[in-house]
Amino acid sequence: MPIQVSEELVNEVYEEWIGRGFPDYPKDLKWRQKEFNKLIKFDRSTLFKPRTKTVGSSAHGLSLAWSYMTHHWDIKCGTMKTPIEIWNDEEHLKKGIKKILSGTFFPKREHHMISILDMRAMLSRYSGTQVVSNFRPTAAALLYDKFIEKESSLFSTDSGVVWDMSCGYGGRLLGSITANINYIGTDPCTETFEGLKEIRNDWGNKKRTIELHKLGSEVFRPDKNSVDFCFTSPPYFDWEKYSDEDTQSYKKYDTTELWVEEFLRKTIENCYYGLKPGSILALNVADTKRIKNFESETVRLGKETGFKLTDTWHLQLSSQTGKPKHEPIFLFKK
């Protein structure tokens, strides 16, 4: 049973946290280095379950990626509130604090034991609130391990190249650094692009190339037959409004039908052009309320472009209910 919490105590905790400032991720080098080391050392091979073709879940490196993307707290998902909106709304923030103190929905904490992790969790999961998603670096690195040749003096091979068509918040970029491969990334959002450049500058391997382009994937076209693997989780039309810039795909193509044809189709066509024969395009998509047939449309466009759908893997998602949730990863071969 949730316990009763006095308004005086709620006000006290509220004033303390407002004084501390928004509970963003640390940005100091010592903390980032520690997080990067944990990512590098993690055995990502344990994440893949061959029998079910499932890519498992691990949060290693995720906080590190988020630390370069402060603006993500204020990105709108549909009609949901953002964590920044909750933080700036005294009534909602106090309600959230009260839920932590009373153990209602969130784990109960004594007022002096509430941590930054508790506050982040509450701001991200408060009723009517949603925070944007980021692809887990360990899952990305696992896919690179599976589909890209690595440098080998024994077999005289060089590390291959991936094109991440919609970089997002750096999860797949960090995965490429972890997997020790060459990376091409495209993303039109100015703030996100600056964060991606910081990740590259801080953690990139000088022996590997990280090529970033501030363009949409429907505009960028790699050199013909130059890419070993194309992989991303594309925008879901206008569900996550990454910015108000005119370069955003939901701004350029303002209906789902137009977006599917002009953004998704052209992205897939650019992948086909850039991929080496026999190489794989992997797309992590899922049906949503805005695009109820996103999965079938993706398969249709892949086949119409000339790809062959060879397999479907399953990406395990984090779940607040404890029940496993999965999204498909469609594997197309050129």
Residue, then its C-alpha position, 0 to 999 in steps of 0.5 A: m500500500p502506498i504511504q501518505v506523504s505530507e505536502e511539506l515533504v514534497n515541497e522540500v524535495y521539490e525545492e532541493w531538486i529544482g536547486r540541483g537542476f535538471p537530472d541530465y547525464p554527466k558530461d565529464l570525461k572520467w564518467r564517459q570513459k568509465e561508461f565507454n570501457k564498460l561498453i567495450k568490455f561487454d560480451r555482446s555475443t551473449l545477446f543473440k539467441p539463434r533458435t528464436k533469431t532474437v537480438g537481446s537487450s543490454a543498456h551498456g553504452l546507452s547512457l554514454a550516447w545520451s550524454y551527448m544529446t541533451h536536447h533529446w529530453d525536449i523532443k516531442c513524441g506525438t501528443m505526449k508530454t516531454p520530460i522537460e515539460i514535466w520538469n518545468d511544470e511545478e504541479h506535475l513535478k510535485k506529483g511525480i516526486k510524491k509518487i516516488l516518496s509514496g511508492t506509487f508506480f515508482p519504487k519507494r524512496e526516502h526523501h534523502m535517498i532519491s537519486i538522479l536515476d530515480m528522477r530520470a525514470m520518473l520524468s521519462r515514465y510520468s503519466g502521459t509522458q514519453v521520451v524518444s528512443n535510442f538504439r542500443p549500442t550493444a545490439a548495433a555492434l552485434l549486428y555489425d559483427k554478424f554482417i560485416e567483415k572485420e580486418s584480419s591479417l590472417f585472411s588479408t581482409d579490411s574492416g567493412v563499411v556500414w551506412d546508418m541511414s538515420c543516425g539518431y542519437g548515436g547508439r549505432l555510431l557507438g556500436s560501430i566504434t565498438a565493433n571496429i568497423n567503418y561508418i557512414g551516417t546521415d542525419p539532418c537534425t542540427e543538434t543531433f548532428e553536433g552530438l554525433k560529431e562529438i561522439r566521433n571526436d571523443w571515441g573514434n578509432k583513427k584506423r577506422t573512418i567515421e563519415l557523417h553527412k547532415l542530410g536525409s537518407e532520401v537525399f544522400r546516395p553512397d558511391k555505387n557498390s561501396v557499402d557492405f551493410c546498410f542498417t537503421s531504425p528509420p523515423y516513424f513519420d511524425w511520431e518523434k519530431y526531432s526538430d522543426e527544421d525544414t530538412q526533417s522528413y515529416k516536414k518535407y513529406d507531410t502525409t504518410e502516403l507521401w512519406v512512404e513513397e518519397f522518404l522510405r522508398k528513396t532511402i531503400e533505393n539509395c541503399y540498393y545503389g550503394l550496397k555491394p552485390g550480395s550484401i544486406l540491408a537491415l531495417n528495424v521497423a514496427d507498425t504504429k498508430r500513425i503507420k499501421n502497415f509500416e512493416s508490410e510497406t517496408v517489405r513491399l518497397g524492399k522487394e519492388t526495389g530489387f531486394k530479396l527478403t531473406d530473413t526476419w530477426h527480432l529485436q528485444l525491447s525494454s519493457q516496464t511490465g516485465k513482459p518481453k516486447h519485440e520488433p522485427i528486423f527485416l533482412f534484405k539481400k541485394 
